[in-house]
Amino acid sequence: MRRSGVDASIEAVWRLESARIIAGLARLVRDVGLAEELAQDALVAALEQWPESGVPDNPGAWLMAVGKRRAIDRIRRQRRLEHKLEEIGHGLAAEAGDAEFEVSGDERIEDDVLRLVFTACHPVLSTQARVALTLRMLGGLTTDEIARAFLVPEATVAQRIVRAKRTLSEAGVPFEVPEGPDRAARLSSVLEVVYLIFNEGYAATAGDDWVRTDLCQEALRLGRILAGLAPGEAEVHGLAALMEVQASRTRARTGPCGEPVPLLEQDRALWDRLLIHRGFAALLRAKEIGGPPGPYVLQAAIAACHAQALAPEDTDWAQIAALYEILARVAPSPVVDLNRAVAVGMAHGPGKGLELADALADEPSLRGYHLLPSVRGDLLARLGRRDEARAEFERAARLTRNAPERKALLDRAASLASPD
């Protein structure tokens, strides 16, 4: 096999197996940062050896075995870890000699990966650090890929990852799946990270692209993995359902030049019915689990209302407004209130929606949020208050950092200019 072909194979294997390898090593050495370094060592060994020896039949097992051997070498070299060698050295040595990727079945692999998810998304880390660490350890992305996805310098991402691993180590964060009351809070942190990744791909906050499909796909993959790892958690299925349905609109959300296409103007024939079907199935699983609906289940239900409408005029805006009212009680936030204003404006008239939007004018967290003047502009335009609407769209354009969105807002403002 040619060198380029081997490199491509290694990259593919790493994307598929890195989370399992890091998780398996972390279970053994009880240190996520060290586990990631050992996995990287194994990757380097593959890059050096596979072009000559060929890709092994079980590349995941090969990488795990090399990682375990490097763990033994590291522990033996570092005298200060002698106590850890006594605890795990014998077990490591026995497992490292195995030719195959020996674990106690798929269930043990899944347990390890779930532990890795909860560790990488631990609340002790900043949101940015959790996102970077999750994409690195669970997504198998390089620091360069993460940096390009979020439009930040590679050095910044590398620093976030190093600091995150150091923070986890210094805080003594255990490599485990939380139980009891702590589980719900920790799970919320995990879901937040995955949805942040999805949203950055779905509607980029900055840059020249409105949609970044690669980030959406990565978040979808992580959401599906979570649904398999935690099948009894309704909110996990709710998030999966929400992302599946939202992602179904991807092809219809941009025009020929990459410009944003609003929901009510999208060609619904371009919506991916398979993803919608998967989303509905995930939402059904969430409802079957029972219990009061959480924020992701409610948002998925709202997305499902849109997906069920074959034409914009078929949308059940009254139902959507009612769901937003429940969501505002379950997970109150100014952004939810703003979305509710849109739904109320569609269900009960733009005047009612504008009243709700105007009530948010002094909300500190929305002061620099471009969607507030954008929503007000739309409601004002529907009321025939063109000059006020134009000013709001211009203000929204000044606030956004996304180039296609800025152009769309300015075009909307220009369309409202007086004929003379």
C-alpha positions as CSV (number, residue, x, y, z in Angstrom):
1,M,0.0,0.0,0.0
2,R,1.3,3.4,-0.9
3,R,2.3,5.8,1.9
4,S,-0.6,8.2,1.2
5,G,-3.0,5.2,1.4
6,V,-1.6,4.1,4.7
7,D,-1.8,7.6,6.1
8,A,-5.5,7.8,5.1
9,S,-6.1,4.4,6.7
10,I,-4.4,5.5,9.9
11,E,-6.5,8.7,10.0
12,A,-9.7,6.8,9.5
13,V,-8.8,4.3,12.2
14,W,-7.9,7.1,14.6
15,R,-11.3,8.8,14.1
16,L,-13.1,5.5,14.7
17,E,-11.0,4.1,17.6
18,S,-9.4,7.0,19.4
19,A,-12.2,7.5,21.9
20,R,-12.2,3.8,22.8
21,I,-8.4,3.7,23.1
22,I,-8.2,6.8,25.3
23,A,-11.1,5.6,27.4
24,G,-9.5,2.1,27.9
25,L,-6.2,3.6,28.8
26,A,-7.8,6.1,31.2
27,R,-9.5,3.3,33.0
28,L,-6.1,1.7,33.6
29,V,-3.9,4.7,34.4
30,R,-6.7,6.8,36.0
31,D,-5.5,10.0,34.3
32,V,-7.2,11.3,31.2
33,G,-4.3,13.5,30.2
34,L,-1.8,10.7,30.5
35,A,-4.2,8.4,28.6
36,E,-4.4,10.8,25.7
37,E,-0.6,11.2,25.6
38,L,-0.2,7.4,25.5
39,A,-2.8,7.1,22.7
40,Q,-0.9,9.7,20.8
41,D,2.3,7.8,21.3
42,A,0.6,4.7,19.8
43,L,-0.6,6.8,16.9
44,V,3.0,8.0,16.2
45,A,4.2,4.3,16.3
46,A,1.5,3.4,13.7
47,L,2.6,6.3,11.5
48,E,6.2,5.0,11.7
49,Q,5.6,1.2,11.4
50,W,2.4,0.7,9.3
51,P,3.9,2.1,6.0
52,E,6.5,-0.7,6.2
53,S,4.5,-3.6,7.9
54,G,1.1,-2.8,6.5
55,V,-2.1,-2.1,8.4
56,P,-2.8,-4.9,11.0
57,D,-6.0,-6.9,10.8
58,N,-7.2,-5.4,14.1
59,P,-5.8,-1.8,14.1
60,G,-7.7,-0.8,17.2
61,A,-6.2,-3.7,19.2
62,W,-2.7,-2.9,17.9
63,L,-3.0,0.7,19.0
64,M,-4.4,-0.3,22.4
65,A,-1.6,-2.8,23.0
66,V,1.1,-0.3,22.1
67,G,-0.6,2.3,24.4
68,K,-0.5,-0.2,27.3
69,R,3.1,-1.0,26.7
70,R,4.0,2.7,26.7
71,A,2.0,3.0,30.0
72,I,4.2,0.4,31.6
73,D,7.3,2.1,30.3
74,R,6.1,5.5,31.6
75,I,5.3,4.1,35.1
76,R,8.6,2.3,35.4
77,R,10.6,5.4,34.4
78,Q,8.9,7.6,36.9
79,R,9.9,6.7,40.4
80,R,7.3,8.9,41.9
81,L,4.6,6.6,40.4
82,E,5.9,3.4,42.1
83,H,2.8,3.2,44.2
84,K,0.7,3.3,41.1
85,L,2.8,0.6,39.5
86,E,2.1,-1.6,42.5
87,E,-1.7,-1.1,42.0
88,I,-2.0,-1.5,38.3
89,G,1.4,-2.6,36.9
90,H,0.7,-6.3,37.1
91,G,-2.7,-5.9,35.4
92,L,-1.2,-3.8,32.7
93,A,1.5,-6.2,32.0
94,A,-0.9,-9.1,31.7
95,E,-3.2,-7.1,29.3
96,A,-0.4,-5.6,27.3
97,G,0.8,-9.1,26.2
98,D,-2.6,-9.8,24.6
99,A,-2.5,-9.9,20.8
100,E,-6.1,-8.9,20.5
101,F,-8.1,-5.9,21.9
102,E,-9.1,-7.9,25.0
103,V,-11.9,-6.4,27.1
104,S,-14.9,-7.9,28.8
105,G,-17.2,-7.5,25.8
106,D,-18.7,-4.4,24.2
107,E,-20.3,-3.4,27.5
108,R,-16.9,-2.7,29.1
109,I,-15.8,-0.6,26.1
110,E,-19.1,1.4,26.3
111,D,-18.6,1.9,30.0
112,D,-15.1,3.3,29.4
113,V,-16.3,5.6,26.7
114,L,-19.1,6.9,28.9
115,R,-16.6,7.6,31.7
116,L,-14.5,9.5,29.2
117,V,-17.5,11.6,28.1
118,F,-18.3,12.6,31.7
119,T,-14.6,13.4,32.4
120,A,-14.0,15.5,29.3
121,C,-17.2,17.5,30.0
122,H,-16.6,17.9,33.8
123,P,-18.0,21.2,35.1
124,V,-14.7,22.0,36.7
125,L,-13.5,23.0,33.2
126,S,-14.6,26.1,31.3
127,T,-17.1,25.7,28.5
128,Q,-14.4,26.4,25.9
129,A,-12.1,23.8,27.4
130,R,-14.9,21.2,27.6
131,V,-15.6,21.7,23.9
132,A,-12.0,21.4,22.8
133,L,-11.3,18.4,25.0
134,T,-14.4,16.6,23.8
135,L,-13.6,17.2,20.1
136,R,-10.0,16.1,20.7
137,M,-10.6,12.9,22.8
138,L,-14.0,11.8,21.6
139,G,-14.0,13.2,18.1
140,G,-10.4,12.4,17.3
141,L,-10.0,15.9,15.8
142,T,-6.5,17.5,15.7
143,T,-5.9,20.8,17.4
144,D,-5.6,22.4,13.9
145,E,-9.0,21.0,12.9
146,I,-10.6,22.3,16.1
147,A,-9.0,25.7,15.6
148,R,-10.2,26.0,12.0
149,A,-13.7,25.0,13.1
150,F,-14.0,27.7,15.7
151,L,-11.8,30.3,13.9
152,V,-9.3,30.6,16.7
153,P,-5.4,30.2,16.6
154,E,-4.2,26.6,16.9
155,A,-2.0,27.7,19.8
156,T,-5.1,28.8,21.7
157,V,-6.8,25.4,21.2
158,A,-3.6,23.6,22.2
159,Q,-3.3,25.7,25.4
160,R,-7.0,25.0,26.3
161,I,-6.5,21.3,26.0
162,V,-3.2,21.3,28.0
163,R,-4.8,23.4,30.7
164,A,-7.9,21.2,30.8
165,K,-6.0,18.0,31.3
166,R,-3.9,19.8,34.0
167,T,-7.1,21.0,35.7
168,L,-8.6,17.5,35.7
169,S,-5.5,16.1,37.2
170,E,-5.1,18.8,39.9
171,A,-8.7,18.6,40.8
172,G,-8.5,14.9,41.2
173,V,-11.5,14.3,39.0
174,P,-12.3,10.6,39.1
175,F,-12.6,8.6,35.9
176,E,-16.1,7.4,36.6
177,V,-19.8,7.7,35.6
178,P,-21.4,9.8,38.3
179,E,-24.4,8.4,40.2
180,G,-27.1,9.8,42.3
181,P,-28.0,13.5,42.4
182,D,-24.7,14.4,40.8
183,R,-25.5,12.5,37.6
184,A,-28.2,14.9,36.4
185,A,-26.0,18.0,36.7
186,R,-23.0,16.3,35.1
187,L,-25.2,14.9,32.2
188,S,-26.5,18.5,31.7
189,S,-22.9,19.6,31.2
190,V,-22.3,16.8,28.7
191,L,-25.4,17.7,26.6
192,E,-24.5,21.4,26.7
193,V,-21.1,20.7,25.2
194,V,-22.5,18.5,22.4
195,Y,-25.3,21.1,21.6
196,L,-22.8,23.9,21.6
197,I,-20.7,22.1,19.0
198,F,-23.8,21.4,16.9
199,N,-25.0,25.1,17.1
200,E,-21.7,26.4,16.0
201,G,-21.9,24.3,12.9
202,Y,-25.6,25.0,12.4
203,A,-25.4,28.8,12.5
204,A,-21.8,29.9,12.8
205,T,-21.2,32.9,15.1
206,A,-18.4,34.3,12.9
207,G,-16.6,33.9,9.6
208,D,-17.5,33.6,6.0
209,D,-19.7,30.5,6.2
210,W,-23.2,30.3,7.5
211,V,-23.2,26.5,8.0
212,R,-20.2,24.3,9.0
213,T,-21.4,20.8,8.1
214,D,-18.4,19.1,9.6
215,L,-19.2,20.4,13.1
216,C,-22.9,19.4,12.8
217,Q,-21.9,15.9,11.7
218,E,-19.5,15.5,14.6
219,A,-22.1,16.7,17.1
220,L,-24.7,14.3,15.6
221,R,-22.2,11.4,15.9
222,L,-21.5,12.3,19.5
223,G,-25.2,12.5,20.2
224,R,-25.9,9.1,18.7
225,I,-23.0,7.6,20.7
226,L,-24.5,9.1,23.9
227,A,-27.9,7.7,23.1
228,G,-26.4,4.3,22.8
229,L,-24.3,4.7,26.0
230,A,-27.2,6.1,28.1
231,P,-30.4,4.6,26.7
232,G,-32.4,5.3,29.8
233,E,-31.9,9.1,29.8
234,A,-34.8,10.9,28.1
235,E,-32.8,14.2,27.7
236,V,-30.1,12.3,25.8
237,H,-32.7,11.1,23.3
238,G,-34.2,14.6,23.3
239,L,-30.9,16.1,22.2
240,A,-30.4,13.5,19.6
241,A,-33.9,14.1,18.2
242,L,-33.4,17.9,18.2
243,M,-30.1,17.6,16.3
244,E,-31.4,15.1,13.8
245,V,-34.4,17.2,12.9
246,Q,-32.5,20.5,12.8
247,A,-29.8,18.8,10.6
248,S,-32.5,17.6,8.2
249,R,-32.8,21.2,6.9
250,T,-29.1,21.7,6.1
251,R,-29.4,21.6,2.3
252,A,-32.3,24.1,2.3
253,R,-30.7,26.6,4.7
254,T,-28.3,28.2,2.3
255,G,-28.8,29.7,-1.2
256,P,-26.6,29.4,-4.3
257,C,-24.1,31.8,-2.9
258,G,-24.1,30.5,0.6
259,E,-26.6,33.1,1.9
260,P,-28.9,32.2,4.8
261,V,-32.4,31.1,3.7
262,P,-35.0,31.8,6.5
263,L,-37.1,28.8,7.7
264,L,-40.3,30.0,6.1
265,E,-38.7,30.5,2.7
266,Q,-36.9,27.2,2.6
267,D,-37.6,24.6,-0.1
268,R,-39.0,21.8,2.1
269,A,-38.5,19.2,-0.6
270,L,-34.8,19.5,0.2
271,W,-35.3,18.5,3.9
272,D,-33.8,15.1,4.6
273,R,-36.7,12.8,5.4
274,L,-34.4,10.1,6.8
275,L,-33.0,12.5,9.4
276,I,-36.5,13.6,10.3
277,H,-37.6,10.0,10.7
278,R,-34.6,9.4,13.0
279,G,-35.4,12.5,15.0
280,F,-39.0,11.4,15.4
281,A,-37.9,8.0,16.5
282,A,-35.5,9.5,19.1
283,L,-38.2,11.8,20.4
284,L,-40.6,8.8,20.8
285,R,-37.9,7.0,22.8
286,A,-37.6,10.0,25.1
287,K,-41.3,10.1,25.6
288,E,-41.4,6.3,26.3
289,I,-38.9,6.8,29.1
290,G,-41.4,9.1,30.8
291,G,-41.0,11.8,33.4
292,P,-41.5,15.6,33.1
293,P,-40.1,16.8,29.7
294,G,-36.7,18.5,30.0
295,P,-35.4,21.4,27.8
296,Y,-34.0,19.2,25.0
297,V,-37.1,17.1,24.8
298,L,-39.2,20.3,24.6
299,Q,-36.9,21.8,21.9
300,A,-37.1,18.6,20.0
301,A,-40.9,18.7,20.1
302,I,-40.8,22.3,18.7
303,A,-38.5,21.1,15.9
304,A,-40.9,18.2,15.2
305,C,-43.8,20.7,14.8
306,H,-41.8,22.5,12.1
307,A,-40.9,19.2,10.4
308,Q,-44.5,18.0,10.3
309,A,-45.6,21.0,8.3
310,L,-45.3,20.2,4.6
311,A,-45.8,23.9,3.8
312,P,-45.0,27.0,6.0
313,E,-48.7,27.8,6.3
314,D,-49.4,24.4,7.8
315,T,-47.1,25.1,10.8
316,D,-49.0,24.8,14.1
317,W,-47.7,28.1,15.6
318,A,-50.1,27.9,18.5
319,Q,-48.6,24.6,19.6
320,I,-45.1,25.9,19.2
321,A,-45.9,29.0,21.3
322,A,-47.4,26.8,24.0
323,L,-44.2,24.6,24.0
324,Y,-42.0,27.7,24.3
325,E,-44.1,28.8,27.3
326,I,-43.4,25.5,29.0
327,L,-39.8,25.7,28.0
328,A,-39.5,29.1,29.6
329,R,-40.7,27.6,32.9
330,V,-38.5,24.5,32.7
331,A,-35.3,26.3,31.5
332,P,-35.9,30.1,31.8
333,S,-33.6,32.2,29.6
334,P,-33.8,35.5,27.6
335,V,-33.1,33.5,24.4
336,V,-36.1,31.2,25.0
337,D,-38.2,34.3,25.7
338,L,-37.1,35.8,22.4
339,N,-38.0,32.6,20.5
340,R,-41.3,32.6,22.3
341,A,-41.9,36.2,21.0
342,V,-41.4,34.9,17.4
343,A,-43.8,32.1,17.9
344,V,-46.4,34.3,19.6
345,G,-46.0,36.8,16.8
346,M,-46.8,34.1,14.2
347,A,-49.6,32.5,16.2
348,H,-51.4,35.6,17.6
349,G,-50.2,38.5,15.4
350,P,-47.0,40.6,15.2
351,G,-48.3,43.1,17.8
352,K,-48.4,40.5,20.5
353,G,-44.9,39.2,19.5
354,L,-43.5,42.7,19.6
355,E,-44.8,43.3,23.1
356,L,-42.8,40.3,24.3
357,A,-39.7,41.3,22.3
358,D,-39.8,44.9,23.6
359,A,-39.9,43.5,27.2
360,L,-36.4,42.1,26.5
361,A,-34.9,45.4,25.4
362,D,-33.2,46.1,28.7
363,E,-32.0,42.5,29.2
364,P,-28.2,42.7,29.8
365,S,-27.4,39.3,28.3
366,L,-29.1,40.3,25.0
367,R,-27.5,43.7,24.7
368,G,-25.0,42.6,22.0
369,Y,-27.2,39.7,20.7
370,H,-28.0,40.5,17.0
371,L,-31.1,38.3,16.9
372,L,-33.0,40.7,19.2
373,P,-33.1,43.6,16.8
374,S,-33.5,41.1,13.9
375,V,-36.7,39.7,15.5
376,R,-37.9,43.2,16.3
377,G,-37.2,44.2,12.7
378,D,-39.3,41.3,11.3
379,L,-42.2,42.0,13.6
380,L,-42.1,45.8,12.9
381,A,-42.0,45.1,9.1
382,R,-45.1,42.9,9.4
383,L,-46.8,45.7,11.2
384,G,-46.0,48.1,8.4
385,R,-43.5,50.2,10.4
386,R,-40.9,50.1,7.7
387,D,-38.5,52.8,8.8
388,E,-38.2,51.3,12.3
389,A,-37.8,47.9,10.9
390,R,-35.0,49.0,8.6
391,A,-33.2,50.6,11.5
392,E,-33.4,47.3,13.5
393,F,-32.1,45.2,10.6
394,E,-29.2,47.6,10.2
395,R,-28.4,47.4,14.0
396,A,-28.6,43.6,13.8
397,A,-26.1,43.6,10.9
398,R,-23.7,45.7,12.9
399,L,-23.8,43.2,15.8
400,T,-23.3,39.9,13.9
401,R,-19.8,38.6,13.2
402,N,-21.0,36.3,10.4
403,A,-20.5,37.7,6.9
404,P,-23.3,35.9,5.1
405,E,-25.7,36.8,7.9
406,R,-24.6,40.4,7.9
407,K,-25.3,40.7,4.1
408,A,-28.7,39.1,4.5
409,L,-29.7,41.6,7.2
410,L,-28.5,44.5,5.1
411,D,-30.4,43.3,2.1
412,R,-33.5,43.0,4.3
413,A,-32.9,46.6,5.5
414,A,-32.5,47.8,1.9
415,S,-35.7,46.2,0.8
416,L,-37.5,48.3,3.3
417,A,-36.1,51.6,2.1
418,S,-38.5,54.3,1.0
419,P,-39.0,54.3,-2.8
420,D,-37.7,57.9,-3.1
